[in-house]
């Protein structure tokens, strides 16, 4: 709170300067930005307004100062900034997040963009989209918010993540289903136009180096299973083959090193065609998409061999875009 009696005031510029010093000493990756965002959170102001108040040395009462210093102290112990503010920005949304849910990353915004680009290129008036392993609901919520004609569904196994997802998805009319993406209901088969997923994919031996990720993101959302981390990503491929209508489309985020294996898996699968590797804004291969063949074409293809599908010939590599939104 700004103002108050003179005897209970602390200058914001002193608070902010001390916070930056403490976060720097704790080797927090972005000490000034985090200090400013925490100050904005405590003051209930936008970041720009909070910084402006600090620049002119505005006073703040001692309880507010103590709350700020407490949050800074937690951040020095590498509690994620998003857990402290309870919010994570994602495209145009502010998602509710906290312990027990994976914090959405900027690269996933490009996966959402790819889905939106695909939807806008299709003639379907009310496409059905499903997000497998939705976590906080970032993908499903952004797709529903930015493409209102879509009927969006989301699946989540974790009780904690689902509680956060429900907060984020309900305002956008997304239907949340509790369950395991590896066991989709039979009645859902061939009923979705688009399947999107950012599944767990980290191999067990590749423990994240970032303290915030290693100690605070839930393992269920990080580790993909199997020696190469591909158990869950390949489960998404199987689910997509079942869920998609004839001519439906899937896209999945993954680790850069997994791009060749996932592309090869889809290229060898006679249920899919038009396999494409998508790059993020830094040029890394971070997502793969594919088209679900029409069932009749799939059966015909099975009888004709690889010659019927030039995009599955041995040695062929999928096309690679310069950005996920292309």
C-alpha positions as CSV (number, residue, x, y, z in Angstrom):
1,X,0.0,0.0,0.0
2,X,1.3,3.4,-1.0
3,X,1.2,6.1,1.7
4,X,0.4,5.7,5.4
5,X,1.9,7.4,8.4
6,X,5.5,8.8,8.0
7,X,6.7,6.5,10.8
8,X,5.6,3.4,8.9
9,X,7.0,4.2,5.5
10,X,9.8,2.7,3.4
11,X,11.0,4.1,0.1
12,X,10.2,1.9,-2.9
13,X,13.4,2.7,-4.6
14,X,15.4,1.3,-1.6
15,X,13.3,-1.8,-1.6
16,X,13.7,-2.4,-5.3
17,X,17.4,-1.8,-5.2
18,X,17.9,-4.2,-2.3
19,X,15.7,-6.8,-4.0
20,X,17.8,-6.7,-7.2
21,X,21.0,-7.1,-5.2
22,X,19.7,-10.1,-3.3
23,X,18.3,-11.8,-6.4
24,X,21.6,-11.2,-8.3
25,X,23.6,-12.7,-5.4
26,X,21.3,-15.7,-5.5
27,X,22.0,-16.1,-9.2
28,X,18.4,-15.7,-10.3
29,X,18.5,-15.5,-14.1
30,X,16.6,-12.2,-14.4
31,X,17.0,-10.4,-11.1
32,X,15.8,-6.9,-12.2
33,X,12.7,-8.2,-14.1
34,X,11.8,-10.5,-11.2
35,X,12.2,-7.8,-8.6
36,X,10.0,-5.4,-10.6
37,X,7.3,-8.0,-11.3
38,X,7.2,-9.0,-7.6
39,X,6.9,-5.3,-6.7
40,X,4.1,-4.9,-9.1
41,X,2.3,-7.9,-7.7
42,X,2.6,-6.6,-4.1
43,X,1.4,-3.1,-5.1
44,X,-1.4,-4.4,-7.3
45,X,-0.1,-2.3,-10.1
46,X,1.3,-2.9,-13.6
47,X,5.0,-3.4,-13.9
48,X,5.5,0.0,-15.5
49,X,3.6,1.8,-12.9
50,X,5.4,0.1,-10.1
51,X,8.8,1.0,-11.5
52,X,7.7,4.6,-12.0
53,X,6.6,4.8,-8.3
54,X,10.0,3.4,-7.3
55,X,11.9,5.8,-9.5
56,X,10.3,8.8,-7.7
57,X,11.0,7.2,-4.3
58,X,7.3,6.8,-3.4
59,X,6.8,5.5,0.2
60,X,5.1,2.2,1.1
61,X,3.9,1.1,4.5
62,X,5.9,-1.4,6.5
63,X,3.5,-4.4,6.2
64,X,3.6,-4.1,2.4
65,X,7.4,-3.8,2.4
66,X,7.6,-6.9,4.6
67,X,5.4,-8.8,2.3
68,X,7.6,-7.8,-0.7
69,X,10.8,-8.8,1.1
70,X,9.3,-12.1,2.0
71,X,8.5,-12.9,-1.6
72,X,12.0,-11.8,-2.6
73,X,13.3,-14.1,0.0
74,X,11.4,-17.0,-1.5
75,X,12.6,-16.1,-5.0
76,X,16.2,-16.2,-3.8
77,X,15.5,-19.8,-2.8
78,X,14.4,-20.3,-6.4
79,X,10.7,-20.7,-5.9
80,X,9.4,-19.9,-9.4
81,X,8.3,-16.4,-9.9
82,X,4.9,-17.7,-11.3
83,X,4.3,-19.6,-8.1
84,X,4.8,-16.4,-6.1
85,X,2.5,-14.2,-8.2
86,X,0.1,-17.1,-9.1
87,X,0.1,-16.0,-12.7
88,X,1.9,-17.1,-15.9
89,X,1.5,-15.1,-19.1
90,X,0.7,-17.1,-22.2
91,X,-0.1,-15.4,-25.5
92,X,-2.8,-12.9,-24.5
93,X,-3.8,-14.7,-21.4
94,X,-2.8,-14.7,-17.7
95,X,-3.1,-18.3,-16.5
96,X,-3.5,-19.3,-12.9
97,X,-0.6,-21.5,-11.8
98,X,1.0,-22.8,-8.7
99,X,2.5,-25.9,-7.1
100,X,1.6,-29.1,-8.9
101,X,1.3,-27.8,-12.4
102,X,3.8,-27.3,-15.2
103,X,4.5,-23.7,-15.9
104,X,3.9,-23.0,-19.6
105,X,6.9,-22.0,-21.7
106,X,7.1,-19.4,-24.4
107,X,8.0,-22.0,-27.1
108,X,4.6,-23.6,-26.5
109,X,2.9,-20.4,-27.7
110,X,4.2,-21.3,-31.2
111,X,2.4,-24.6,-31.0
112,X,-0.8,-22.8,-30.3
113,X,-0.1,-20.5,-33.2
114,X,0.3,-23.5,-35.5
115,X,-3.0,-24.9,-34.5
116,X,-4.7,-21.5,-35.0
117,X,-3.2,-21.1,-38.4
118,X,-4.4,-24.6,-39.4
119,X,-7.9,-24.0,-38.1
120,X,-8.2,-20.7,-40.0
121,X,-7.1,-22.5,-43.2
122,X,-9.9,-25.1,-42.9
123,X,-13.5,-24.8,-44.1
124,X,-15.0,-26.5,-41.0
125,X,-17.3,-24.0,-39.3
126,X,-17.1,-25.5,-35.8
127,X,-14.0,-27.7,-35.5
128,X,-13.5,-30.0,-32.6
129,X,-10.1,-29.7,-30.9
130,X,-8.6,-31.8,-28.1
131,X,-5.5,-31.0,-26.0
132,X,-4.0,-34.2,-24.5
133,X,-2.2,-33.7,-21.2
134,X,-3.4,-30.1,-20.9
135,X,-1.5,-29.2,-17.6
136,X,-2.4,-25.6,-16.8
137,X,-4.7,-25.5,-19.8
138,X,-2.5,-23.1,-21.7
139,X,-2.9,-24.6,-25.2
140,X,-6.6,-25.3,-24.9
141,X,-7.4,-21.9,-23.3
142,X,-5.5,-19.9,-25.9
143,X,-7.0,-21.9,-28.8
144,X,-10.5,-21.4,-27.5
145,X,-9.9,-17.7,-26.8
146,X,-8.5,-17.0,-30.2
147,X,-10.7,-19.2,-32.3
148,X,-14.2,-18.9,-30.7
149,X,-15.9,-21.2,-33.3
150,X,-13.9,-24.2,-32.1
151,X,-15.3,-26.7,-29.6
152,X,-12.3,-27.3,-27.4
153,X,-11.7,-30.2,-25.0
154,X,-8.8,-31.0,-22.7
155,X,-7.6,-34.1,-20.9
156,X,-5.5,-34.1,-17.7
157,X,-4.5,-37.0,-15.4
158,X,-3.0,-35.1,-12.4
159,X,-5.5,-34.0,-9.7
160,X,-3.4,-30.9,-8.9
161,X,-2.9,-29.8,-12.5
162,X,-6.6,-30.4,-13.3
163,X,-7.6,-28.0,-10.5
164,X,-5.5,-25.2,-12.0
165,X,-6.7,-26.2,-15.5
166,X,-10.3,-25.9,-14.5
167,X,-9.7,-22.3,-13.3
168,X,-8.1,-21.4,-16.6
169,X,-10.4,-23.3,-19.0
170,X,-13.8,-22.6,-17.6
171,X,-13.9,-18.9,-18.6
172,X,-13.2,-20.0,-22.2
173,X,-15.9,-22.7,-22.4
174,X,-13.3,-25.5,-22.7
175,X,-14.6,-29.0,-21.5
176,X,-12.1,-30.6,-19.1
177,X,-11.9,-34.4,-18.9
178,X,-10.1,-36.2,-16.1
179,X,-8.2,-39.2,-17.4
180,X,-5.1,-40.7,-19.0
181,X,-4.3,-39.7,-22.6
182,X,-3.1,-43.3,-23.2
183,X,-6.7,-44.6,-22.7
184,X,-9.1,-42.5,-24.6
185,X,-12.8,-43.5,-24.5
186,X,-14.0,-45.6,-27.5
187,X,-16.8,-43.2,-28.1
188,X,-14.3,-40.4,-28.9
189,X,-12.9,-42.3,-31.9
190,X,-12.8,-40.4,-35.2
191,X,-14.5,-37.4,-33.6
192,X,-11.9,-34.6,-33.5
193,X,-10.6,-32.4,-36.2
194,X,-7.4,-31.5,-34.4
195,X,-5.3,-33.1,-31.7
196,X,-2.7,-31.0,-30.0
197,X,-0.3,-32.0,-27.1
198,X,2.7,-30.9,-25.2
199,X,3.2,-34.2,-23.4
200,X,6.0,-35.1,-20.9
201,X,9.1,-35.9,-23.0
202,X,12.3,-35.5,-20.9
203,X,14.4,-38.8,-20.8
204,X,15.0,-40.0,-17.2
205,X,18.8,-39.3,-17.4
206,X,18.3,-35.7,-18.5
207,X,17.5,-34.1,-15.2
208,X,16.8,-30.4,-15.8
209,X,19.6,-28.1,-14.7
210,X,17.3,-25.2,-13.9
211,X,16.5,-25.3,-10.2
212,X,13.0,-23.9,-10.7
213,X,12.2,-26.7,-13.2
214,X,14.0,-29.6,-11.3
215,X,12.5,-28.8,-7.9
216,X,9.1,-27.3,-8.6
217,X,7.7,-28.6,-11.9
218,X,5.9,-31.9,-11.3
219,X,7.8,-35.0,-12.5
220,X,4.5,-36.3,-14.1
221,X,4.7,-33.3,-16.5
222,X,8.4,-33.6,-17.2
223,X,9.5,-37.2,-17.8
224,X,8.2,-38.9,-20.9
225,X,8.9,-42.5,-19.9
226,X,11.3,-45.1,-21.4
227,X,15.0,-44.7,-21.9
228,X,14.5,-42.0,-24.5
229,X,11.6,-40.2,-23.0
230,X,9.4,-41.1,-26.0
231,X,6.8,-43.3,-24.2
232,X,4.3,-40.5,-23.7
233,X,4.9,-38.7,-27.1
234,X,4.3,-42.0,-28.9
235,X,1.2,-42.6,-26.8
236,X,0.0,-39.2,-28.2
237,X,0.6,-40.5,-31.7
238,X,-1.6,-43.6,-31.0
239,X,-4.3,-41.5,-29.4
240,X,-4.3,-39.1,-32.3
241,X,-4.7,-42.0,-34.8
242,X,-7.8,-43.0,-32.9
243,X,-9.3,-39.6,-32.1
244,X,-8.9,-37.8,-35.5
245,X,-11.5,-37.8,-38.2
246,X,-10.4,-38.8,-41.7
247,X,-8.2,-35.9,-42.8
248,X,-7.8,-34.6,-39.3
249,X,-4.5,-33.0,-38.1
250,X,-2.2,-33.4,-35.1
251,X,0.7,-31.5,-33.7
252,X,2.9,-32.3,-30.8
253,X,5.7,-30.5,-29.0
254,X,8.8,-32.4,-28.1
255,X,12.5,-32.0,-27.4
256,X,14.7,-31.0,-30.3
257,X,16.7,-34.2,-30.1
258,X,13.5,-36.3,-30.4
259,X,12.4,-34.7,-33.7
260,X,14.0,-37.4,-36.0
261,X,12.6,-40.3,-34.0
262,X,9.1,-38.9,-33.9
263,X,9.1,-38.0,-37.6
264,X,10.4,-41.5,-38.5
265,X,7.6,-43.0,-36.4
266,X,5.0,-41.0,-38.2
267,X,6.5,-41.6,-41.6
268,X,6.4,-45.3,-41.0
269,X,2.8,-45.2,-39.8
270,X,0.4,-45.9,-42.7
271,X,-2.3,-44.0,-40.8
272,X,-0.5,-40.7,-41.3
273,X,0.8,-38.5,-44.1
274,X,2.2,-35.0,-44.6
275,X,4.6,-35.3,-41.7
276,X,6.2,-32.0,-41.0
277,X,8.8,-30.8,-38.5
278,X,8.2,-27.3,-37.1
279,X,10.9,-25.1,-35.7
280,X,10.5,-22.6,-32.9
281,X,11.6,-19.0,-33.1
282,X,15.2,-19.9,-32.3
283,X,15.3,-22.4,-35.2
284,X,15.1,-25.6,-33.1
285,X,13.0,-28.6,-34.2
286,X,10.4,-28.4,-31.4
287,X,7.2,-29.8,-32.8
288,X,5.9,-32.3,-35.4
289,X,2.6,-32.4,-37.2
290,X,0.9,-35.0,-39.4
291,X,-2.4,-35.5,-41.3
292,X,-4.6,-38.5,-40.5
293,X,-5.2,-40.5,-43.7
294,X,-8.8,-41.3,-44.6
295,X,-9.5,-44.8,-43.5
296,X,-10.4,-46.0,-47.0
297,X,-7.1,-44.5,-48.4
298,X,-5.2,-46.1,-45.6
299,X,-6.6,-49.5,-46.4
300,X,-5.8,-49.0,-50.1
301,X,-2.3,-47.8,-49.3
302,X,-1.7,-50.9,-47.1
303,X,-2.2,-53.1,-50.2
304,X,0.0,-51.0,-52.5
305,X,3.2,-50.7,-50.4
306,X,5.5,-47.8,-49.8
307,X,5.5,-46.8,-53.5
308,X,2.0,-45.4,-52.9
309,X,3.3,-43.0,-50.3
310,X,6.3,-41.0,-51.5
311,X,6.5,-39.2,-48.1
312,X,7.2,-42.5,-46.4
313,X,10.0,-43.7,-48.6
314,X,13.2,-44.7,-46.8
315,X,15.6,-41.9,-46.2
316,X,12.9,-39.2,-46.8
317,X,13.0,-36.4,-44.2
318,X,9.9,-34.4,-43.4
319,X,9.6,-30.8,-44.5
320,X,10.9,-28.3,-41.9
321,X,9.4,-24.8,-41.6
322,X,11.2,-21.7,-40.5
323,X,8.6,-21.2,-37.7
324,X,5.8,-23.1,-36.1
325,X,3.2,-20.7,-37.3
326,X,4.0,-21.3,-41.0
